[in-house]
């Protein structure tokens, strides 16, 4: 997904909230936005998610299945938690039975199973937030946009959301998030961007050195197979491989995405010669 010279303002004479934003959001990437309060982070998230249209510039490549957790979840809706989630699952293409099954499964996962049949308007703020994050995850979105989604969750649910985000990224999905806790998924992000007060966006601190040292990398040597789609998991780099195999390619990717990349190569009938991680041999397929 690409944002090219994107700007956003409210009203024809309103001040620019965003201006000249250029971003590339590859598949399988975890992207964090930072910035001061009022800098335009939420506006950028809404533009990325397709909730707001850009005033200028263009956006291409937004995945068809996109989900969004707003900073404030509109809980005063005439549904129970399960009916609301099931309805959104149907909207996102699930059949009735599967939508209902996933709705209950995600509520259980976030510790809100006992509130499945409770009207949304009667839920506490924390329980409403569990419904908000569940609706964003139940249909396997290709793009997930989270605006302070951890706020209001208890410790167990916050950890569960961390795990769910990792699962989405490992499956090749893109996750873009804002969170007030600087330790949130620290060392796991593929990119950090700072939204400045003037509505400009610039690269933030190198995510590979924000508290955990260098992230482990995997190296896959493969050859043959069908052409691969764009947007491979983890946005791997590729280079010609050693000459001992027929037209080999060396793929380098963060180790967290190596399983998903390996599946994509195997699905396209590529032959895997070797898999290494941080210089240590992990495995090989002869």
N, C-alpha and C positions, 0 to 999 in steps of 0.2 A: 504494500500500500504506500502511495506517495502523496505528500502534500507539497505543492509547488506555489510559492509566493502567496500563501494563504493569509488573508486578513479578515478580521471580523469586527464590526461595530454595530451598535444598536441604534437604528434610526439613521436617516440620510445625513444628518449633521452631528451625530453623536461622536464622541471621542473613539479612537481606534483602541480596541481591547487587545487585538493581535494584529501584527503587521509583518508581512514579508517572511512568513514561516515556511521553511523548507525542511521536511522530515521524510525519512525513509523508514518504514516499519515493516521489516521482513517477517515472513512466516517463521514460527518457532522462536520468536524473540520476546524477552521480558524487558520492558522499557519503563523507566521511572521518570516522572516529571517532578521538578522541585521549583521553588520560588516563594516569595513572600506572599502573605495574605493580600488578596486583591490584585495580584499580578496578572491573572488571566488563566490560571491553571485549569479551573473548572470549565471555562469557555473553550479552551483547547480540547479538553476531553470530550465535550459535547460535539464539537466539530468533527473530531476523529470518529466518534460513534455514529455520526449522521443525525444527531438530534437537532443541531443547528447547521444551517448551510453557511458556507463562507461568503462574505461580502465581496471578496475579490480572490483571485487565484483559482486553482482547481485541485481536486482530489481524485485520484485514480486508484483502482485496485482494491477498493474496500470489499472485504469478503461478504458474501451474501448472508451468512449467519453471524450476526454481530450482536453482542449483548452489552448492557450498560447498567452499572449500579450508581445512581445519583448520590450526591452528598446528603440529600434529604429525601427519604423514601415516602411516597404518598400513601400512608397506611389507612387513611379513612376511605376505604373502598368497600363496596357491598359484596364482599366475598369472604369465605373462610380461607385459611392459609392454603389448604389443599386445592380448593376450587380455583383460587387465583393462579397457583402454579400450574395446575392442569390446563387452564385456559391458555396461559402463555406458551405452554408446551405445544398445544394444538396450533397456535399461531405460528410457531417455529417449525411446524411440519411433522410433529409426532402424532401417532394415532392416539385415540382416546385412552386405551388401556395402558399404553407405554407412557403417556404423559402422566397419568395418575400414579403409575408405579414409580416413576422417577421423582415425582413430587414428594411422595412419602419417603422415599429413600434419601433424598437430599435433606429433608427436614430432620430425619433421624440422624443423619451424619453430622448435622450442626447442633444436635442436642435439643431439637424443638419438636420431636415427634409427638409429644403429649399435647401440642397445640395445633395439631393438624386440622381439627374441625372447629377451631376457634375463629370467630370473625376477626378480620384484620384490625378493625377499629378498637378491639378489646385487648390487643396484644401490647405488652410493654415495649419500650423503645428497643431493648436488646433483642427481643423475639421478633419484632418487625424487621430489624436489620438482618436477622437470619433468613427471613423470607426473601428479603431483597437480594442477598447474595445467592440464595438457592435459585431464584428465577434467572439469574445470569449464567448459571452453570448447567442447568438440567438438560439442555439440548446440544451439548458439545459445541459451543460456539468457536468459530475460527478466529474471531477477534473479540476480546473481552476488555472492557474499559471500566476501571474501578476508581471512583472518586471517594476517597476516605472510607472505603468499604469495611475496614476493620473497626472503625469507630463505633462504640456501643456494644461490641461483641465481648463475651467473656473470654478468658484465657484459652479455654479448650476450643472454642469456636474460632478464635483468631489463628490458632495453630492449624486447625482443620482447613481454614481458608488458605493459609500458606501452602499446605499440601495440595489443595485443589489447583492453585495457581501453577505449581510445579508440574502437575499432571497435564494441564492444558498446554503448557509450553513443550513438554516432552512429547506430546501428541502432535506437535506441529502448529499449534495455535499461537497467536500473538496476544500478549497481555500488556496493556498500558495502564499504569496506576499512579495515584497520588496517595501518600500517607504521611501523617504528621510525625510518625516515629522514624527517625533516620536509620534505625537498625532493621527496619522491615526488609526482609529478603536481601540484607546487606551481603555484598560479594557475589550475588547470583544474577544481577541484572546484566543484560547485554549492552544497554546504553542508558545514560542519564542525560536529560536535557533540562536546562534551567530556563524558566519563563521570567523574563526581566520586566521591570515596571513599565517600560515603554512598549510592551507587547511584543518584543523580539524574543526569539528562542535561540539559545546557544548551547553547545555541548557542555555538560557538567563534568564533575570529577570522573576520572577513569574508573568504571565500575569494577574492573579487575583488581583494583588496589584500594578498595574502600573498607578495609577492616579484616579481610581474610587472606590477603596475599594473592598470588597468581592463581587463577582457576585452572583445574586440571583440563588437559586437552586430549582428545583422542585422534588417532591417525588410522584411516582405513584405506587399504590398497585394493582396488577393484578394477575389473575390466569387462568389456563386452556389455551386452544388455541393450534394452530399448532406450530411446531418448528419455531424459528425465524432465519432469515438470519444473517450472520456475518456483521459487519459494521453498526450497528444501529445508527440513528442520534444522534450526540452529544457524542458518545462513553460512554453510561451510565454504571454506576456500578449497580450490582444486588446482592441482599441478600435475604435469607429466610424471609418471612413475619410473621405477628402474626398468632397464631393458630386458630383464630376465623373463618378463611375461608379455603377452600380446597386448599392445596398446593399453597399458595400465594407467590408471589415474589414482593419485593420492589425494584423499579428502581429509581436511583438518577441521575439527569442530570441537566445541566445548564438550567435555565428557558427558555432561547432563543430557546432551542431545544425541549421543552416539547411537543409542538403541533405536531411536526414531529414524535416524539417517540410515542405519543398517537395514531396517525394515523397508524403507523406501527403495534402497538399492536392490534388495532381494525381490521385492514386488515387481521391479522392472527387469528381473532376470539377469542382474549383474552378478559376476563371479567374484566372490570375496577371497582375496589371497591372504590378507593379513589385517589384524586389528591390534593397535598398540595404544597405550595410554601413558602420557608423560614419560616416554622412553622405555616403559616396561611392556613386554609382550602380554597382551590380554588373550589373544586367541588367533587362530588361523583356520581357513577352510581350503583344503587342497583341491 
